Amino acid sequence: MSPLPSDPYIELDVPDAKTEQEFLRLVVQIAAMKYRALHDKDSTPPQTSCHNDIALRQRVG
């Protein structure tokens, strides 16, 4: 098992979604992109329809 990174949190900027399902789908896509960017330097990020530089933060609640 590999050691945990020193900062286990990743800040996500998520677009304004119309439904909770859309919000969750976008969160997973963005989280996967950020994880791969941090851990897979040789792979290309997945193609998604979400915007990469979105400033609106949302929380599920």
One Martini backbone bead per residue (centre of mass of N, CA, C, O) as a GRO file, in nm:
protein
   61
    1MET     BB    1   0.096   0.036   0.023
    2SER     BB    2   0.067   0.358  -0.023
    3PRO     BB    3   0.127   0.655   0.074
    4LEU     BB    4   0.003   0.933   0.185
    5PRO     BB    5  -0.047   1.233   0.128
    6SER     BB    6  -0.004   1.527   0.297
    7ASP     BB    7  -0.260   1.627   0.110
    8PRO     BB    8  -0.585   1.480   0.081
    9TYR     BB    9  -0.684   1.744  -0.060
   10ILE     BB   10  -0.909   1.858  -0.324
   11GLU     BB   11  -0.980   2.127  -0.508
   12LEU     BB   12  -1.303   2.209  -0.650
   13ASP     BB   13  -1.426   2.339  -0.956
   14VAL     BB   14  -1.775   2.384  -1.014
   15PRO     BB   15  -2.031   2.395  -1.196
   16ASP     BB   16  -2.346   2.494  -1.266
   17ALA     BB   17  -2.597   2.284  -1.181
   18LYS     BB   18  -2.929   2.166  -1.226
   19THR     BB   19  -2.845   1.894  -1.088
   20GLU     BB   20  -2.724   1.657  -0.882
   21GLN     BB   21  -2.632   1.458  -1.099
   22GLU     BB   22  -2.461   1.661  -1.260
   23PHE     BB   23  -2.275   1.744  -1.031
   24LEU     BB   24  -2.156   1.460  -0.972
   25ARG     BB   25  -2.041   1.409  -1.253
   26LEU     BB   26  -1.847   1.655  -1.253
   27VAL     BB   27  -1.686   1.586  -1.000
   28VAL     BB   28  -1.571   1.318  -1.103
   29GLN     BB   29  -1.428   1.427  -1.353
   30ILE     BB   30  -1.245   1.635  -1.208
   31ALA     BB   31  -1.112   1.441  -1.007
   32ALA     BB   32  -0.983   1.257  -1.219
   33MET     BB   33  -0.809   1.471  -1.354
   34LYS     BB   34  -0.647   1.555  -1.100
   35TYR     BB   35  -0.537   1.279  -1.024
   36ARG     BB   36  -0.389   1.223  -1.292
   37ALA     BB   37  -0.209   1.477  -1.282
   38LEU     BB   38  -0.062   1.379  -1.011
   39HIS     BB   39  -0.004   1.047  -1.102
   40ASP     BB   40  -0.008   1.074  -1.441
   41LYS     BB   41   0.229   1.208  -1.637
   42ASP     BB   42   0.194   1.018  -1.918
   43SER     BB   43  -0.100   1.083  -1.935
   44THR     BB   44  -0.404   1.161  -2.058
   45PRO     BB   45  -0.669   1.333  -2.022
   46PRO     BB   46  -0.986   1.324  -2.013
   47GLN     BB   47  -1.268   1.366  -2.199
   48THR     BB   48  -1.473   1.655  -2.146
   49SER     BB   49  -1.753   1.887  -2.106
   50CYS     BB   50  -1.611   2.040  -1.905
   51HIS     BB   51  -1.475   2.300  -1.743
   52ASN     BB   52  -1.157   2.382  -1.621
   53ASP     BB   53  -1.214   2.712  -1.542
   54ILE     BB   54  -1.407   2.708  -1.270
   55ALA     BB   55  -1.538   2.919  -0.993
   56LEU     BB   56  -1.776   2.755  -0.891
   57ARG     BB   57  -1.890   2.657  -0.576
   58GLN     BB   58  -2.010   2.342  -0.451
   59ARG     BB   59  -2.249   2.172  -0.239
   60VAL     BB   60  -2.358   1.897  -0.088
   61GLY     BB   61  -2.684   1.924   0.122
   0.00000   0.00000   0.00000
